[in-house]
Amino acid sequence: MRGLTLLTATILTFGYGFAAQAAMTVERAQTYARVARTVEPVSPNPVADANRVWYGGMLAPITVEAPAAPNKCPIA
């Protein structure tokens, strides 16, 4: 009887796994199709394009400037 229970549990586990994998494959395909519809290939104003994705390349260097810190322990 334990063997039958183990066999049934194994078959159900594989069945649930297959069903979950099939559902994820369909969902993934729908997500790719939905995202592909939102991205426009060429935009005249790249700053205003909310769907634009940056794929790499050179960025302008960033310079951070801060005011000089006062002395913490002045000698008087």
CNS distance restraints for C-alpha pairs under 8 A (distance, minus, plus):
assign (resid   1 and name CA) (resid   5 and name CA) 6.42 0.50 0.50
assign (resid   2 and name CA) (resid   6 and name CA) 6.13 0.50 0.50
assign (resid   3 and name CA) (resid   7 and name CA) 6.06 0.50 0.50
assign (resid   4 and name CA) (resid   8 and name CA) 6.07 0.50 0.50
assign (resid   5 and name CA) (resid   9 and name CA) 6.11 0.50 0.50
assign (resid   6 and name CA) (resid  10 and name CA) 6.09 0.50 0.50
assign (resid   7 and name CA) (resid  11 and name CA) 6.19 0.50 0.50
assign (resid   8 and name CA) (resid  12 and name CA) 6.12 0.50 0.50
assign (resid   9 and name CA) (resid  13 and name CA) 6.02 0.50 0.50
assign (resid  10 and name CA) (resid  14 and name CA) 6.27 0.50 0.50
assign (resid  11 and name CA) (resid  15 and name CA) 6.07 0.50 0.50
assign (resid  12 and name CA) (resid  16 and name CA) 6.04 0.50 0.50
assign (resid  13 and name CA) (resid  17 and name CA) 6.11 0.50 0.50
assign (resid  14 and name CA) (resid  18 and name CA) 6.10 0.50 0.50
assign (resid  15 and name CA) (resid  19 and name CA) 6.20 0.50 0.50
assign (resid  16 and name CA) (resid  20 and name CA) 6.10 0.50 0.50
assign (resid  17 and name CA) (resid  21 and name CA) 6.12 0.50 0.50
assign (resid  18 and name CA) (resid  22 and name CA) 6.14 0.50 0.50
assign (resid  19 and name CA) (resid  23 and name CA) 6.18 0.50 0.50
assign (resid  20 and name CA) (resid  24 and name CA) 6.16 0.50 0.50
assign (resid  21 and name CA) (resid  25 and name CA) 6.18 0.50 0.50
assign (resid  22 and name CA) (resid  26 and name CA) 6.38 0.50 0.50
assign (resid  23 and name CA) (resid  27 and name CA) 6.17 0.50 0.50
assign (resid  24 and name CA) (resid  28 and name CA) 5.92 0.50 0.50
assign (resid  25 and name CA) (resid  29 and name CA) 6.23 0.50 0.50
assign (resid  26 and name CA) (resid  30 and name CA) 6.29 0.50 0.50
assign (resid  27 and name CA) (resid  31 and name CA) 6.13 0.50 0.50
assign (resid  28 and name CA) (resid  32 and name CA) 6.22 0.50 0.50
assign (resid  29 and name CA) (resid  33 and name CA) 6.26 0.50 0.50
assign (resid  30 and name CA) (resid  34 and name CA) 6.11 0.50 0.50
assign (resid  31 and name CA) (resid  35 and name CA) 6.10 0.50 0.50
assign (resid  32 and name CA) (resid  36 and name CA) 5.99 0.50 0.50
assign (resid  33 and name CA) (resid  37 and name CA) 6.40 0.50 0.50
assign (resid  34 and name CA) (resid  38 and name CA) 6.75 0.50 0.50
assign (resid  35 and name CA) (resid  39 and name CA) 6.62 0.50 0.50
assign (resid  38 and name CA) (resid  51 and name CA) 6.76 0.50 0.50
assign (resid  39 and name CA) (resid  51 and name CA) 5.39 0.50 0.50
assign (resid  39 and name CA) (resid  52 and name CA) 6.82 0.50 0.50
assign (resid  40 and name CA) (resid  51 and name CA) 7.20 0.50 0.50
assign (resid  40 and name CA) (resid  52 and name CA) 7.70 0.50 0.50
assign (resid  43 and name CA) (resid  49 and name CA) 6.87 0.50 0.50
assign (resid  45 and name CA) (resid  49 and name CA) 6.69 0.50 0.50
assign (resid  46 and name CA) (resid  52 and name CA) 7.32 0.50 0.50
